[in-house]
Amino acid sequence: MPRFVIVGGGPVGLAAGIEARLRGAEAVVVERCGGPVDKACGEGLMPAGVAHLARLGAVPAAAASHPIRGIRYIDATGGRKVVVEAPFANGMGLGVRRLGLSEALRERAVGLGVELWERTEALGFRADRAGVTLETSGGSVGGDWLIGADGLHSQVRKWARIEVVAGPARRLGIRRHFPVTPWTDFVEVWWADNVEAYVTPTGPHRVGVAFLWGGRRGRGDFDTFLAGFPELAARLGAPESSIRGAGPFDVRVSTQASGRVLLVGDAAGYVDALTGEGLALGFGQAHELVGLCLDGRWAEWPARWSVITRRHRMFTRGLLQLAARPWLRRLAFRGLAANPWAFRLALNHGAGRPALTG
Ligand SMILES: Cc1cc2nc3c(=O)[nH]c(=O)nc-3n(C[C@H](O)[C@H](O)[C@H](O)COP(=O)(O)OP(=O)(O)OC[C@H]3O[C@@H](n4cnc5c(N)ncnc54)[C@H](O)[C@@H]3O)c2cc1C
């Protein structure tokens, strides 16, 4: 039976394992943490991501999630508050606590017979024309393909000598949760100069707040950032989780494949978290990649990756221009506020649109 060896039991690695089992292949997922795994994330899942989860049979518990109807941008800089919002045109999104997402995927993977090697570090691999052998802290494991789903700073990518170029937008992110009843079913993005706050309902009585920033703001301090959004801060009170961070983003990868070693999710290249699409895109990639491998067409993966991520990369780079240029952002948001249909169009041809696959 064909066998996938997957490094990384984050959402995309687990999704790849589930995809493999759903198509009758074997899968081993090697994850250095004990599950369920937490991580810095805005925790907003776009409608396409919700559709992927349903197809995978991994639906997060209601206590760890909250339906999301659309996206609202709020810009109170420049002496005037501008609010622009639009609902998703293609179904509901989901705010989901990362632990709840991980739990749902992990349970489904184990239920389908994915071999989950937790608290196991991947250490390196050997590959030849016939297959791959991964060395781990728990022994070696062989398979037909090695899938690197090991995140932004992928080791598999380094071991495969795949070149990485840092893009110009060196941004970082941090997140924290607050035990308050969500006041909206929109993801709110509060914009200021060089930092944005992403506010996502992630449970019946929980709201997550993530900050993304770039430029000269150093490593970033959660409380200092929050103090810059007094109207938001007044709604939150004391946090219920500790701070987690990630970045820098904008990791450009020369290729997503080296023989039978294939990259997926953040490991395959990442622009920025500001469209909240990483999870939906990663699930779509896992679906495509497993299919290509089983069809004997894994050499096509880099070209396919480029096609299925193109719209997202263009949209994200466009928004990064607004994040870096306050005057342009204010101008754009005022224009969108006067023409709400334009924001609806942008959202649903950008962040809210379903992935091309799945
Ligand atoms: C601040 C912030 C906000 C974000 N907001 C959103 C959002 O609202 N919506 C959205 O869709 N996306 C968002 N994202 C992006 C999203 O979090 C990522 O796209 C997603 O986590 C990618 O999943 P992944 O499985 O590819 O990688 P990861 O989640 O990084 O998982 C990689 C896994 O590999 C494991 N690993 C790494 N190396 C090894 C090794 N050597 N051996 C064993 N295991 C290893 C790690 O422990 C980890 O569990 C955000 C990201 C950030 C930082």
The ligand as an ORCA input file, in Angstrom:
! r2SCAN-3c Opt
* xyz 0 1
  C      -0.496     35.660     14.343
  C      -1.047     34.747     13.279
  C      -2.365     34.862     12.902
  C      -2.897     33.985     11.922
  N      -4.216     34.071     11.641
  C      -4.781     33.158     10.813
  C      -6.182     33.132     10.617
  O      -6.953     33.903     11.201
  N      -6.691     32.203      9.753
  C      -5.883     31.306      9.092
  O      -6.394     30.489      8.301
  N      -4.556     31.313      9.275
  C      -3.980     32.195     10.123
  N      -2.635     32.158     10.352
  C      -1.820     31.192      9.609
  C      -1.978     29.763     10.146
  O      -1.762     29.746     11.531
  C      -0.992     28.860      9.421
  O      -1.159     29.023      8.027
  C      -1.190     27.393      9.794
  O      -0.850     27.173     11.136
  C      -0.313     26.501      8.928
  O      -0.391     25.185      9.362
  P       0.782     24.150      9.100
  O       0.243     22.828      9.551
  O       1.313     24.315      7.725
  O       1.982     24.614     10.045
  P       2.044     24.687     11.643
  O       0.725     24.997     12.216
  O       3.176     25.603     11.951
  O       2.424     23.206     12.073
  C       3.712     22.670     11.906
  C       3.907     21.546     12.902
  O       5.153     20.905     12.632
  C       5.749     20.531     13.858
  N       7.196     20.370     13.616
  C       8.049     21.307     13.126
  N       9.287     20.781     12.999
  C       9.205     19.493     13.411
  C      10.155     18.427     13.520
  N      11.470     18.586     13.181
  N       9.743     17.234     13.994
  C       8.441     17.047     14.350
  N       7.495     18.016     14.262
  C       7.871     19.221     13.796
  C       5.404     21.695     14.794
  O       5.484     21.298     16.151
  C       3.991     22.046     14.354
  O       3.006     21.379     15.115
  C      -2.074     33.012     11.299
  C      -0.733     32.920     11.674
  C      -0.225     33.759     12.650
  C       1.213     33.610     13.063
*
